[in-house]
């Protein structure tokens, strides 16, 4: 991008210099209109994009395509620390990137220049309109003519709303013929679009605000613009009108002018315009056609030679790079900073050996003796649980040691199906707890049928089963605690026997509690 910008600035400067050289001969032989049209050259080059990459390869000659690139590697001697430090300081100083600073100054100058002209032109137009006394429309209402004290001479201004301004004493200083010619001149500026051309020229000058060639070209452009407008006004008119037109120009001559407006005349180019009016040579149609054809050919040739991407532009870029000591192809793409050295990976510490697993504790060996006594009807009557201590081999149980523990039975109770699943009865001195399995099954089936999914059914059945198991454990716990109270209440047992019985019952209680 920066290389293209530099190429464009140099190319437009060369084209402005070319137009400055040939403008007078072209105006003399082919007329001022052809000379004025030559100023399109730098504007067209300014907006011309770079040529596509594919076009550049096609312009490469066979000799260039066959060029072999040989790279030489030269080993430099080892540098001392002092030499390395000085070389590093020199490299840092040389590596300072001046491009952003220069581009910033250039852009700031262009913005300030163009902004100042826009503000000055806006204030000037406002002052003209504020002091206007007389206004009348001309050119079918497209242009408004005003008389104002703020105007020193006839001038045209305004792009969207077009005006022609005359000084307040215009009717007194100018005769009717001079007034008509002056008005025709200013209307010619509006007709040709010269006010738009002035702003385009100001933009080019803003980009070249530092360039003396551009300033000289801008003044020549304005002079050619006025002479082309003079030729437009006098075309087809009697030669006798040239004298009256010259008088109007002399009367309108003044020193100050706003760049964006079109004044009838400034004093700087008065001699050239009067010289042009003194010549009555009329250009033939063939000569004008030849001049127009030559101008088009010159424009196309100049743009083709100076376009970015051509061999001429490449040679120009190389010459500029040699002159300023900078490779323009690398400008705008700063080199990546040197990557810091990768630190060495720390050594991985050796993992300590795993300690040996401690030996598993020996399983606690317990012996239980369950004594079940059944009655004649086959039902369980007495249940006795005896835990034999580890260090004991025998345990004596007397007939009086029988425990009054309720009998637990699981049977089918029958209807009603929604009755209690646990029925507690008493037969004589013995208590009996009946678990109704059919009622449990009925409830499980009812819950299963109401479930919508297999997963919900499984959860319900499992919940009921777990509840049943917990209930059995609770009843067993109740029986053991009841047995313990019974043993404690028996006074006919010896102290050792009672202690042994209570210890066995307590062990059984702890075992049930640990299962939970």
C-alpha positions as CSV (number, residue, x, y, z in Angstrom):
1,X,0.0,0.0,0.0
2,X,2.8,2.5,0.9
3,X,4.8,1.5,-2.1
4,X,1.7,2.1,-4.3
5,X,1.2,5.5,-2.6
6,X,4.8,6.6,-3.2
7,X,4.6,5.4,-6.9
8,X,1.4,7.4,-7.3
9,X,2.8,10.6,-5.8
10,X,5.9,10.4,-8.0
11,X,3.9,9.5,-11.1
12,X,1.4,12.4,-10.6
13,X,4.3,14.8,-10.1
14,X,5.9,13.7,-13.4
15,X,2.6,14.0,-15.2
16,X,2.0,17.5,-13.8
17,X,5.5,18.5,-14.9
18,X,4.7,17.0,-18.4
19,X,1.5,19.1,-18.7
20,X,3.4,22.2,-17.5
21,X,5.9,21.7,-20.3
22,X,3.4,21.0,-23.2
23,X,0.4,23.1,-22.2
24,X,1.4,26.3,-24.0
25,X,2.3,24.6,-27.4
26,X,-0.9,22.6,-27.2
27,X,-2.9,25.7,-26.5
28,X,-1.2,27.5,-29.4
29,X,-1.7,24.8,-32.0
30,X,-4.9,23.1,-30.8
31,X,-6.7,25.6,-28.7
32,X,-7.1,26.3,-24.9
33,X,-9.8,23.7,-24.5
34,X,-7.3,20.9,-25.3
35,X,-4.7,22.4,-23.0
36,X,-7.2,22.6,-20.2
37,X,-8.2,18.9,-20.8
38,X,-4.6,17.8,-20.3
39,X,-5.0,18.4,-16.5
40,X,-7.1,15.3,-16.3
41,X,-3.9,13.3,-16.6
42,X,-2.7,13.6,-12.9
43,X,-6.2,13.2,-11.6
44,X,-6.8,10.0,-13.6
45,X,-3.4,8.7,-12.5
46,X,-4.2,9.5,-8.9
47,X,-7.4,7.3,-8.9
48,X,-5.9,4.6,-11.1
49,X,-5.6,1.3,-9.1
50,X,-2.6,-0.9,-9.4
51,X,-2.6,-3.5,-12.2
52,X,-3.6,-7.0,-11.2
53,X,-0.8,-9.5,-10.4
54,X,-1.5,-11.6,-13.5
55,X,-0.8,-8.7,-15.8
56,X,2.6,-8.1,-14.1
57,X,3.9,-11.6,-14.9
58,X,2.9,-11.2,-18.5
59,X,5.2,-8.2,-18.9
60,X,8.3,-10.1,-17.7
61,X,10.9,-10.6,-20.4
62,X,12.4,-14.0,-21.1
63,X,15.8,-12.8,-19.9
64,X,14.2,-11.8,-16.6
65,X,12.3,-15.0,-16.3
66,X,15.5,-17.0,-16.8
67,X,17.5,-15.0,-14.3
68,X,19.0,-17.3,-11.7
69,X,19.3,-16.1,-8.1
70,X,22.4,-17.2,-6.3
71,X,22.6,-16.8,-2.6
72,X,26.0,-16.5,-0.9
73,X,26.4,-17.4,2.8
74,X,29.3,-15.6,4.5
75,X,30.3,-16.6,8.0
76,X,31.3,-13.6,10.2
77,X,33.9,-13.9,12.9
78,X,32.7,-14.1,16.5
79,X,32.2,-10.7,18.0
80,X,33.5,-9.6,21.4
81,X,30.9,-8.4,24.0
82,X,31.9,-4.8,23.4
83,X,31.5,-5.1,19.7
84,X,28.2,-6.9,20.1
85,X,26.9,-4.1,22.3
86,X,27.9,-1.3,19.9
87,X,26.4,-3.3,17.0
88,X,23.2,-3.7,18.8
89,X,23.0,0.0,19.5
90,X,23.6,0.8,15.9
91,X,21.0,-1.7,14.8
92,X,18.4,-0.2,17.2
93,X,19.1,3.3,15.8
94,X,18.9,2.1,12.2
95,X,15.8,0.0,12.8
96,X,13.7,3.0,13.9
97,X,10.7,3.1,11.6
98,X,10.4,6.6,10.1
99,X,7.6,5.6,7.8
100,X,4.7,6.1,10.3
101,X,6.1,9.5,11.4
102,X,6.4,10.7,7.8
103,X,3.0,9.4,6.8
104,X,1.4,11.0,9.9
105,X,2.9,14.4,9.0
106,X,1.8,14.1,5.4
107,X,-1.7,13.1,6.3
108,X,-2.0,15.9,8.9
109,X,-0.8,18.5,6.4
110,X,-3.3,17.2,3.8
111,X,-6.2,17.3,6.2
112,X,-5.3,20.8,7.6
113,X,-4.9,22.2,4.0
114,X,-8.2,20.8,2.8
115,X,-10.0,21.7,6.0
116,X,-8.8,25.3,5.9
117,X,-10.0,25.8,2.3
118,X,-13.4,24.3,3.1
119,X,-13.8,26.6,6.0
120,X,-12.6,29.7,4.1
121,X,-14.8,28.9,1.1
122,X,-17.9,28.4,3.4
123,X,-17.3,31.7,5.2
124,X,-16.7,33.5,1.9
125,X,-20.0,32.2,0.4
126,X,-21.9,33.1,3.6
127,X,-20.5,36.6,3.5
128,X,-21.5,37.1,-0.1
129,X,-25.0,35.9,0.5
130,X,-25.4,37.9,3.7
131,X,-24.4,41.1,2.0
132,X,-26.5,40.4,-1.2
133,X,-29.1,43.1,-2.0
134,X,-30.4,42.2,-5.4
135,X,-31.1,38.6,-6.6
136,X,-32.6,37.4,-9.9
137,X,-32.7,34.0,-11.6
138,X,-31.1,33.3,-15.0
139,X,-30.5,30.2,-17.1
140,X,-34.1,29.0,-16.7
141,X,-33.9,29.5,-12.9
142,X,-30.9,27.2,-12.4
143,X,-28.5,30.1,-11.5
144,X,-29.1,33.1,-9.2
145,X,-27.4,36.4,-9.9
146,X,-26.7,38.6,-6.8
147,X,-25.1,42.0,-6.2
148,X,-23.1,42.3,-3.1
149,X,-20.6,44.6,-1.5
150,X,-18.5,41.5,-0.5
151,X,-17.6,40.8,-4.2
152,X,-14.6,42.7,-5.7
153,X,-15.4,41.4,-9.2
154,X,-17.7,39.0,-11.1
155,X,-17.4,35.4,-9.8
156,X,-19.3,32.1,-9.9
157,X,-19.7,29.9,-6.8
158,X,-21.9,27.1,-5.5
159,X,-22.2,23.5,-6.7
160,X,-25.6,22.4,-5.5
161,X,-27.1,25.9,-5.5
162,X,-25.4,27.9,-8.2
163,X,-24.7,31.6,-7.9
164,X,-23.1,34.4,-10.0
165,X,-22.0,37.4,-7.8
166,X,-21.3,40.9,-9.1
167,X,-20.1,43.9,-7.1
168,X,-22.6,46.6,-6.0
169,X,-21.2,49.1,-8.6
170,X,-21.3,46.6,-11.4
171,X,-23.9,48.5,-13.4
172,X,-21.9,51.8,-13.0
173,X,-18.5,50.5,-13.9
174,X,-19.5,48.1,-16.8
175,X,-21.4,49.0,-19.9
176,X,-24.3,46.7,-21.0
177,X,-22.1,44.8,-23.5
178,X,-19.4,44.2,-20.9
179,X,-22.0,43.1,-18.3
180,X,-23.4,40.5,-20.8
181,X,-20.0,39.2,-21.6
182,X,-19.0,38.9,-17.9
183,X,-22.3,37.1,-17.1
184,X,-21.7,34.7,-20.0
185,X,-18.2,34.0,-18.7
186,X,-19.5,33.1,-15.2
187,X,-22.4,31.0,-16.6
188,X,-19.8,29.2,-18.7
189,X,-18.0,28.1,-15.5
190,X,-21.3,26.6,-14.2
191,X,-22.0,25.0,-17.6
192,X,-18.6,23.3,-17.9
193,X,-18.5,22.1,-14.2
194,X,-15.4,24.1,-13.4
195,X,-16.4,24.5,-9.8
196,X,-16.3,20.7,-9.4
197,X,-13.0,20.7,-11.2
198,X,-11.6,23.3,-8.7
199,X,-12.4,21.0,-5.7
200,X,-10.8,18.0,-7.5
201,X,-7.7,20.1,-8.1
202,X,-7.7,21.2,-4.4
203,X,-7.8,17.6,-3.3
204,X,-4.8,16.8,-5.5
205,X,-3.0,19.9,-4.2
206,X,-3.8,18.8,-0.6
207,X,-2.1,15.4,-1.2
208,X,0.8,17.3,-2.7
209,X,0.9,20.2,-0.2
210,X,4.7,19.8,0.2
211,X,5.3,19.6,-3.6
212,X,6.3,22.9,-5.3
213,X,5.5,21.3,-8.7
214,X,1.9,20.8,-7.6
215,X,1.6,24.5,-6.5
216,X,2.9,25.6,-9.9
217,X,0.6,23.2,-11.6
218,X,-2.4,24.5,-9.7
219,X,-1.8,28.0,-10.8
220,X,-1.4,26.9,-14.4
221,X,-4.5,24.9,-14.2
222,X,-6.6,27.9,-13.1
223,X,-5.1,30.0,-15.8
224,X,-5.9,27.4,-18.4
225,X,-9.4,27.1,-17.0
226,X,-10.0,30.8,-17.4
227,X,-8.6,30.9,-21.0
228,X,-10.8,27.9,-21.9
229,X,-13.8,29.7,-20.6
230,X,-12.8,32.8,-22.5
231,X,-12.7,30.7,-25.7
232,X,-16.1,29.3,-24.9
233,X,-17.6,32.8,-24.5
234,X,-16.0,34.2,-27.7
235,X,-16.7,31.1,-29.9
236,X,-19.0,32.1,-32.7
237,X,-19.0,35.8,-31.8
238,X,-17.8,38.7,-33.9
239,X,-14.1,39.6,-33.5
240,X,-15.2,43.1,-32.5
241,X,-16.4,41.8,-29.2
242,X,-12.9,40.8,-28.1
243,X,-12.1,44.4,-27.3
244,X,-15.2,44.8,-25.0
245,X,-14.4,41.4,-23.4
246,X,-10.8,42.6,-22.8
247,X,-12.1,45.8,-21.1
248,X,-14.3,43.6,-18.8
249,X,-11.3,41.5,-17.9
250,X,-9.2,44.5,-17.1
251,X,-11.9,46.1,-15.0
252,X,-12.4,42.9,-13.0
253,X,-8.7,42.3,-12.3
254,X,-7.9,42.0,-8.6
255,X,-5.3,40.3,-6.4
256,X,-7.3,38.2,-4.0
257,X,-9.3,35.1,-4.9
258,X,-10.8,32.1,-3.2
259,X,-9.5,28.9,-4.8
260,X,-12.8,27.0,-5.0
261,X,-14.7,29.9,-6.7
262,X,-14.3,31.0,-10.3
263,X,-13.4,34.7,-10.5
264,X,-13.6,36.5,-13.8
265,X,-9.9,37.3,-13.6
266,X,-7.1,37.6,-11.2
267,X,-4.2,39.9,-11.9
268,X,-1.6,37.1,-12.0
269,X,-2.6,35.8,-15.5
270,X,-3.8,39.1,-17.0
271,X,-1.1,39.4,-19.6
272,X,-1.6,35.8,-21.0
273,X,-5.3,36.2,-21.4
274,X,-5.1,39.6,-23.1
275,X,-2.5,38.1,-25.5
276,X,-4.8,35.3,-26.3
277,X,-7.6,37.8,-27.1
278,X,-5.4,39.7,-29.5
279,X,-5.1,36.6,-31.7
280,X,-7.9,36.0,-34.1
281,X,-6.8,32.7,-35.6
282,X,-9.6,30.3,-35.8
283,X,-8.7,26.6,-35.4
284,X,-10.0,24.3,-38.0
285,X,-12.1,21.3,-37.2
286,X,-9.4,18.9,-38.4
287,X,-6.8,20.5,-36.2
288,X,-9.1,20.3,-33.2
289,X,-9.9,16.6,-34.0
290,X,-6.1,15.9,-34.3
291,X,-5.5,17.7,-31.0
292,X,-8.2,15.7,-29.3
293,X,-7.0,12.4,-30.7
294,X,-3.4,13.2,-29.7
295,X,-4.6,14.2,-26.2
296,X,-6.4,10.9,-25.7
297,X,-3.4,8.9,-27.0
298,X,-1.1,10.9,-24.7
299,X,-3.4,10.2,-21.7
300,X,-3.6,6.4,-22.4
301,X,0.2,6.2,-23.0
302,X,1.1,8.2,-19.9
303,X,-1.3,6.1,-17.7
304,X,0.0,2.9,-19.1
305,X,3.6,3.8,-18.5
306,X,3.1,5.1,-15.0
307,X,0.5,2.7,-13.7
308,X,1.6,0.7,-10.6
309,X,2.5,-2.8,-11.6
310,X,4.2,-2.0,-14.9
311,X,7.9,-2.4,-15.6
312,X,8.4,1.3,-15.7
313,X,6.8,1.7,-12.2
314,X,9.0,-1.2,-10.9
315,X,12.1,0.5,-12.3
316,X,11.0,3.8,-10.7
317,X,10.4,2.1,-7.4
318,X,13.8,0.5,-7.5
319,X,15.5,3.9,-8.4
320,X,13.6,5.6,-5.5
321,X,14.7,2.8,-3.1
322,X,18.3,3.2,-4.1
323,X,18.1,6.9,-3.7
324,X,16.6,6.9,-0.2
325,X,18.2,3.6,0.9
326,X,14.9,1.9,1.6
327,X,13.4,-1.2,0.0
328,X,9.9,0.1,-0.9
329,X,8.6,-3.3,-1.5
330,X,9.1,-4.1,2.2
331,X,7.8,-0.7,3.5
332,X,4.6,-1.1,5.5
333,X,5.3,-4.7,6.4
334,X,7.5,-4.5,9.5
335,X,9.6,-7.5,10.2
336,X,8.4,-9.7,13.0
337,X,10.3,-9.2,16.3
338,X,12.9,-11.8,17.1
339,X,11.4,-14.6,19.0
340,X,12.8,-15.0,22.6
341,X,14.8,-18.0,23.3
342,X,12.8,-20.9,24.5
343,X,13.9,-21.7,28.1
344,X,15.2,-25.2,28.7
345,X,12.6,-27.6,30.1
346,X,13.2,-28.3,33.8
347,X,14.2,-31.8,34.6
348,X,11.3,-34.0,35.6
349,X,11.8,-35.2,39.2
350,X,11.9,-38.9,39.7
351,X,8.7,-40.1,41.2
352,X,9.3,-41.7,44.7
353,X,8.6,-45.4,45.0
354,X,5.2,-46.2,46.4
355,X,5.2,-47.4,50.0
356,X,4.3,-51.0,50.5
357,X,0.7,-51.5,51.3
358,X,0.0,-52.4,55.0
359,X,-1.2,-55.8,55.7
360,X,-4.9,-56.1,55.8
361,X,-6.3,-56.6,59.3
362,X,-7.3,-60.1,60.1
363,X,-11.0,-60.7,59.9
364,X,-12.8,-60.7,63.1
365,X,-13.9,-64.2,63.9
366,X,-17.2,-64.4,65.7
367,X,-19.3,-67.4,66.5
368,X,-23.0,-67.3,66.8
369,X,-25.3,-70.0,68.1
370,X,-28.9,-69.6,67.2
371,X,-31.3,-71.9,69.1
372,X,-34.8,-72.3,67.6
373,X,-37.5,-74.3,69.4
374,X,-40.6,-75.3,67.5
375,X,-43.9,-76.3,68.9
376,X,-46.0,-79.3,67.9
377,X,-47.7,-77.3,65.1
378,X,-44.3,-76.6,63.5
379,X,-44.3,-72.9,64.4
380,X,-41.3,-71.3,65.9
381,X,-41.8,-70.7,69.6
382,X,-38.5,-69.7,71.2
383,X,-35.5,-68.1,69.5
384,X,-32.2,-67.8,71.4
385,X,-29.1,-66.1,69.9
386,X,-25.9,-66.8,71.7
387,X,-22.6,-65.1,70.7
388,X,-19.6,-67.1,72.0
389,X,-16.7,-64.9,72.9
390,X,-13.5,-65.3,71.0
391,X,-11.6,-66.6,73.9
392,X,-14.3,-69.0,75.0
393,X,-15.1,-72.4,73.7
394,X,-18.3,-73.3,75.7
395,X,-21.4,-71.6,76.8
396,X,-23.9,-73.0,79.2
397,X,-27.6,-72.2,78.7
398,X,-30.1,-73.4,81.2
399,X,-33.8,-74.0,80.7
400,X,-34.6,-70.8,82.5
401,X,-32.7,-68.8,80.0
402,X,-35.4,-69.1,77.3
403,X,-36.3,-65.7,75.9
404,X,-39.8,-64.5,75.2
405,X,-39.2,-63.4,71.6
406,X,-42.2,-62.9,69.3
407,X,-42.7,-65.4,66.5
408,X,-42.4,-63.8,63.0
409,X,-44.1,-65.6,60.1
410,X,-44.6,-64.7,56.5
411,X,-47.9,-66.1,55.1
412,X,-50.7,-65.3,52.7
413,X,-53.3,-63.5,54.7
414,X,-56.1,-63.4,52.1
415,X,-58.6,-60.6,51.7
416,X,-59.0,-57.8,52.1
417,X,-56.1,-57.1,49.7
418,X,-55.7,-53.6,50.9
419,X,-55.4,-54.6,54.6
420,X,-52.4,-54.3,56.8
421,X,-49.3,-56.2,55.6
422,X,-48.3,-56.8,59.2
423,X,-50.7,-58.4,61.7
424,X,-49.7,-58.8,65.3
425,X,-51.5,-61.4,67.4
426,X,-51.0,-63.1,70.8
427,X,-51.5,-66.8,71.5
428,X,-51.4,-67.3,75.2
429,X,-48.1,-65.9,76.5
430,X,-46.5,-65.8,73.0
431,X,-46.7,-62.9,70.6
432,X,-46.9,-63.5,66.9
433,X,-46.1,-61.1,64.1
434,X,-47.5,-62.1,60.7
435,X,-46.1,-60.5,57.5
436,X,-48.8,-60.8,54.8
437,X,-46.9,-61.6,51.6
438,X,-50.0,-61.6,49.4
439,X,-51.0,-58.1,50.5
440,X,-47.4,-56.9,49.8
441,X,-47.6,-58.5,46.3
442,X,-50.9,-56.9,45.7
443,X,-49.6,-53.5,46.6
444,X,-46.5,-54.0,44.4
445,X,-48.7,-55.1,41.5
446,X,-51.0,-52.1,42.0
447,X,-48.0,-49.7,42.0
448,X,-46.5,-51.4,39.0
449,X,-49.7,-51.1,37.0
450,X,-50.0,-47.4,37.7
451,X,-46.4,-46.7,36.6
452,X,-46.1,-45.3,33.0
453,X,-42.6,-46.6,32.3
454,X,-40.4,-49.5,33.1
455,X,-38.0,-47.4,35.0
456,X,-40.7,-46.0,37.3
457,X,-42.0,-49.6,38.0
458,X,-38.6,-50.8,38.9
459,X,-38.0,-47.9,41.4
460,X,-41.4,-48.6,43.1
461,X,-40.8,-52.3,43.5
462,X,-37.3,-51.7,44.8
463,X,-38.6,-49.1,47.3
464,X,-41.2,-51.5,48.7
465,X,-38.7,-54.3,48.9
466,X,-36.3,-52.1,50.8
467,X,-39.1,-51.0,53.1
468,X,-39.9,-54.6,53.8
469,X,-36.3,-55.5,54.6
470,X,-36.0,-52.5,56.9
471,X,-39.2,-53.4,58.6
472,X,-37.8,-56.9,59.3
473,X,-34.7,-55.4,60.7
474,X,-36.7,-53.1,62.9
475,X,-38.8,-55.9,64.3
476,X,-35.7,-58.0,64.9
477,X,-34.2,-55.0,66.8
478,X,-37.4,-54.7,68.8
479,X,-37.2,-58.3,69.7
480,X,-33.6,-58.1,70.8
481,X,-34.2,-55.1,72.9
482,X,-37.3,-56.8,74.5
483,X,-35.2,-59.8,75.2
484,X,-32.5,-57.7,76.8
485,X,-35.1,-56.1,79.1
486,X,-36.4,-59.5,80.0
487,X,-33.0,-60.8,80.9
488,X,-32.3,-57.8,83.0
489,X,-35.6,-58.3,84.8
490,X,-34.9,-62.0,85.7
491,X,-33.5,-62.3,89.2
492,X,-33.0,-66.0,89.2
493,X,-30.0,-65.8,86.8
494,X,-26.6,-65.7,88.2
495,X,-24.5,-62.5,87.7
496,X,-22.1,-64.3,85.3
497,X,-24.9,-65.8,83.3
498,X,-26.8,-62.5,83.1
499,X,-23.7,-60.7,82.0
500,X,-22.9,-63.2,79.3
501,X,-26.5,-63.2,78.0
502,X,-26.6,-59.4,77.9
503,X,-23.3,-59.3,76.1
504,X,-24.5,-61.6,73.5
505,X,-27.7,-59.6,73.0
506,X,-25.8,-56.4,72.8
507,X,-23.4,-57.8,70.2
508,X,-26.4,-58.8,68.1
509,X,-27.9,-55.3,68.4
510,X,-24.7,-53.7,67.3
511,X,-24.5,-56.1,64.3
512,X,-27.9,-55.1,63.2
513,X,-27.1,-51.4,63.6
514,X,-23.9,-51.8,61.6
515,X,-25.9,-53.4,58.8
516,X,-27.9,-50.2,58.5
